[in-house]
Amino acid sequence: RRSRVSFCFLSWWTLHFDTSPITVQSLNKIMRQRPLVIRWSILKQGSKVKDVTAKGR
C-alpha cells in the first residue's frame, strides 16, 4: 500500500516588460510546450504610454 505522504514543490515568478504582440504570441507558445508550467497569464497594462504611467507603473 502506498504511503499517504504528499509533496508540494512550487515556484512563482513575475516578469514585467513592454513587448510587441508577436513576442507575446511566442511566449505563449513556449509556455504551452513546457510540461512543468501549470499556469501562466499575460496582462495588458495599457495600449499607450500615458495609460501605463497613469497607474504608477
N, C-alpha and C positions, 0 to 999 in steps of 0.2 A: 504494500500500500504506500502511496506517496505521502511524503511529509507535508504538512499543511503550512509551510512557510512561504510567504510571498515576498518578493523583492520589487523595489521600485527605484529605478535609476533614471534620472531625467536631467536635462539641461534646458535652460531658457536663455535666449539672447535676443537683443534688439538691435536693429540697424536702421539708421535714418540717413537717407540720401536723396538727391534730386537726379532723375534719370528720364530717359525717353520711354515711350510706351513699348518700343521694340525690346528694350532691355528688360522691362518688366515681364514681357512675354517669355523671354529667355530664362529669366529667373524662375518663373512658374514652371517651365519645362524641367529645369534642373531639380527643383524641389519635388516635383511629382515622381521623378525617377529614383530618388533616394529612398530606400526601404526603411531607413532609420528615422526619417522625418514623418511625424504623425500628423502634425497640423501646422499650417502657416497662414499668414494673412498679409496682404499688401493694402495699405491705406493711402488714399489720395488726400494729401493735406490741403491742396488748393490748385487751381489752374493758373493763377497769376501770382507774381511775387508779392503783391500787396495783400493778397488773401492769406498767404502763409505768414508774413510779417505781422499782420494784424492779430494773429493768435499768439504772438510772442515766441515764435519758433525761429 
